[in-house]
Amino acid sequence: MRDLLEISNTIPDRSEEMGTFIDDEIIMSRRIADGGSTIEVLGPQGTGKTSLMLSYACRIMEEHPDEIIIWRDSYKSQCQFNRLKNYEIFAESGVDLEFRDLYKDELLDFPVTMFDDYPSLLKKMSPQQLNVVYVKDPIVGYIRLLSFLRRYKEWQSVFIDEYEDIAPLNQEGDKYKLIGLLGNNLKNIRKGLVSLFCNTQSKSQIDWRVRDTFMVTSYLSGAKVDGISPVYQDAVNSLDRGESWLSWYGKFGRINFPPVIPRFPVFETVDRNAVDDLDLLLSTM
């Protein structure tokens, strides 16, 4: 009989398919032939979705210092961008931002740079920082921004916190059509040298034309695993904070990421010119 070592040398190396790939090669690579990456981060509240995204933003600043990083925070929810010290806030013309301390219930003063269109916005943004961009309408504004960046042909990374605001389920009329265009754009956006990082608590909140367009899925503890993923639900449920399973075209691997601790003050952002959804509904009754 042949020696076991000789036999083992004839067996194809399938270790990469069993989960030993390194995320740097998938998410952090900047090869023009491959383009950018699209990453969906899934996990319940408090499992570290924002920490994972901010840790990737920090790595981009270090490994790709010329790349523009755009960060999107939600209105009327705790702001996350101030976990890092290097950021600049931009607002579309017509937006009137109010920053309110959630503990002291007082207004805070942050400098805001206004912009009229996306070409002028891009000229104002700088690398080595989070460029925090607020728009009048999260669906219309960010779909237009992503469409513009896809044609710009420079390396950029866009981080969207709670992306159900951008592609929510059960929209009607023009917004339903716009989200369909977003789904088409996401299939090709990385060819425009754009990397897109999005997080949500559940894919069930996302329009079906968008939810399955991501190249890489990151599962944090408690996330619901897609039926076609090679990662088992029990493996996801056993994760600790600071750990994630990545799933990529049938391959998978577990990564660790550092916590990015919230910094004071803890505050939310409101557009004082926006019409509240409740007021809008009541006006039609």
N, C-alpha and C positions, 0 to 999 in steps of 0.2 A: 504494500500500500504506500501511496505517496506520503511524504512527510506533511504534517499539518501546516507548517510554515509555508511550504510550497503551495499547498492548496489555498491558503489565505491570500497569497500573492496573486492568485488568479481571480479573486472575487472583486467585482467592481466596487470602488469606494463610493458609497451612498450616504456618507455621514452628513453631507450638506442637506440632503433631503430629510434627514432625521432631526434636524433642529440645531445644527451647529453653525449656521451662517452668522455673520457679524452685521449688525444693523448699520455700521458705518458705510459699508459697501452699497447699501440699498438707499438709505435716507440722506447720508451726508456726501455722497459722491457728486461731483460737478463735472461730468463729462458731457460735452455738447451732443455727442451721438446718442446718449441716453436721455438727456433732458433732465427736468426736475422730477420730484416725487410728489405723490398725493397721499397723505396719511390721515386716517380717521382714528381718533382716540375715543374709546368707549369705556364708560365706568360710572357707577352711581356717584352721587354727590359725596365729596370728601375723600375720594380714593386717590387723588393726586393728578387728575387730568391737567390742571393748569401748571403744576410743577413740572410734569413731563414736557409740556409745550415750551415753557420758559427755559428749561434746561437745554432743549434743542436750540432755542434762540441764542442762548449764551454760547453754545458750541459753534454755531454759524458765525457769530462775531469773532470767535477765536480762530477758526479754521478757514473762514472765507471772509476776511475783513472788508472786502469791497462790496459785499452783497447788501442790498436794501432789504430791511425787515419791516413788514407792516403788521401791526397788531390791531385786532378789532375787539373792543369790549362792549358789553351790552349796556343799554340804557336801563336805569332803574334796577340795577343789581350791583353787588359789591364789585368795585373795580379791582383788577388784578395786575395791571401794568406797573403799578408802583412797587411791586415786589423787587423790581430791578431799579437801580439808581439812574441809569442812562436811558431816558425816554424824552420824546417831544410830542406834544398834543397838537393835532390838526383837526379842523372842523370845516365842513362845507359851508359856503355862503348861505345864509338863511338859518343856520343852526345857532342857537343861543345856549351855550353850555352853563350848567349850574352844578357845582361840586359840593356835596353836603356830607359832613362828618356824621356817620351813623350812630356814634356813641354820644357825642356832645350836641347833636342836632344843631349844628351851626355851619354857615357857608365857609368854604375854603377857596383860596385864590390860587389858581394855576395859570401860567401863561398859555395862551392858545393862538396858534397860527392859522389864519383863515386861508381858504383856497377857493377858486372859482371853477376850475376844471382839472382833469387828471394830468394832462401834460404839465401844467404849472405846479401841481402837487408833487409830481415826481422830481421836478427841479429843486424843490424846497427840502425834500427828505435827504437824510444823511445815513451812511452806514454806521456800524458800531453803536446802534441804539435801537430801541423800539420806536417806530414811527406810528403813533396811536392815531387812527383815523376814524372820525365820527362823520356820518353822513345823515341826510335828512330822512331817508327811508332805507332801512337795512336791506330789504330785498332788492330794490331798484339800484341803490347806490353801490352795493358790493358786487352785484352782477355786472354792472357797467365797469367797475374798477377792474375786475378780473378779466373781462373781455378786452379792456385796453392793455393791461399788462401782458396778456398772451401774445399781443402783436409787437411788443416793445423790444423783445430779443436781448434782454440783459438779465443776469441772475438776480432773482428776487425770491423772497419767502414771505408768504402771507399766513398769518395765524388768526384763526377765527374761533373765539371762545363762544360756546353754545351756538353751533351753526344751524340749529333748528330755527333761529331767527331769520336766517338767510334763505333757507329752503324748507319752509314749514309745510306740513301735510294739509290737504283740503283747502287749498286756495282756489279762487275762482277768477274768471275774466282775464284781464291783462296780466295779473301777477302769476296766474297759472301758466300762461304762455312764456313769461319771462323765466320761470323756474325750469321749464322745459329747455329753454336756450342754455341755462346754466348747466343742466345735465349734459348737453352736447359739448359745451366748452370744457367741462371737467375731463372729458375723455381725451382732449388734445392739449390741455393747458400746460402740461409738463414739457411738451415739445417747444413751447415758447420760453423755456428756461425758467419757469415758475414752479416753485415747490409750495404746496398748499397743506397746511396743518389745520385740522378741524376737530373739535371735540363735542360730545353730546352725552347725555345720560342714557339715551335709548335711541336706536335707529328707527323705532316705530314712530317717532315724532317727525321723521324726515320724509320729504316727498320721494316716492318710489323711483323717480327718474334720476335722482341724485344719489340715493343711499348706496347703490352698488357700483359706483364709478371710481372708487378709491383703489389705488394700487396696493397700499399697505394698510392693514388694520392692527391697531394696538388695543389689546384687551387688558384692562385693569381689573382688580379683584371685584367680583360680583357682576361683571359685564355679561350680557347675554350673548352667547356665541352663535354666530351664523351657522346654519346647517351644513354649508359646504366647506367650512373651515376645517383644517386638519388638527386644530387645537380642541381638546376635549373641555367640556364645561367644568368638570371636576378640577382640571388643572388650573383653570382660571379662578375658580372659587377658592383654591388653596393659596393663591398669591398673597404675599404680605404687601404692606404699603411700600412704595418705592420699587416695585417689581411689575413687569408687564410681559405678556406674550405678544410677539409680533407674528402676524400671518401674512405671507407674501407669495401669491401664485402657487399654492400647494406646499410651500416650504414654511418653516416656523422656527422660532427660537426665543429664549427668554432673556430679557435684559434687566438691568438695574438702573435706576436714575436717582439723583439726589433730590431731597426736598428743597423747594424754594419757598422760604418762610415768608408769610405776609408781614408787611411793615405798616406801622402807624403813620398817618391816620388811616383808618378804615372808612372808606367813603363810597358813595354812589354818584352817578352822573345822570342828569336830566336835561333834555332839550326843552327849554321853556317855550319854544315856539311850536312844539309838537302838540297835536290834538290827542288827548288821552283816549284810549280805545273805549273805555266806559262812557265818556262824554259823547263820543261819536255814535255809539249804539243808542244812547238815550235820546240823542237829537233826531233819530229816525223813528222813534216810537210815538 
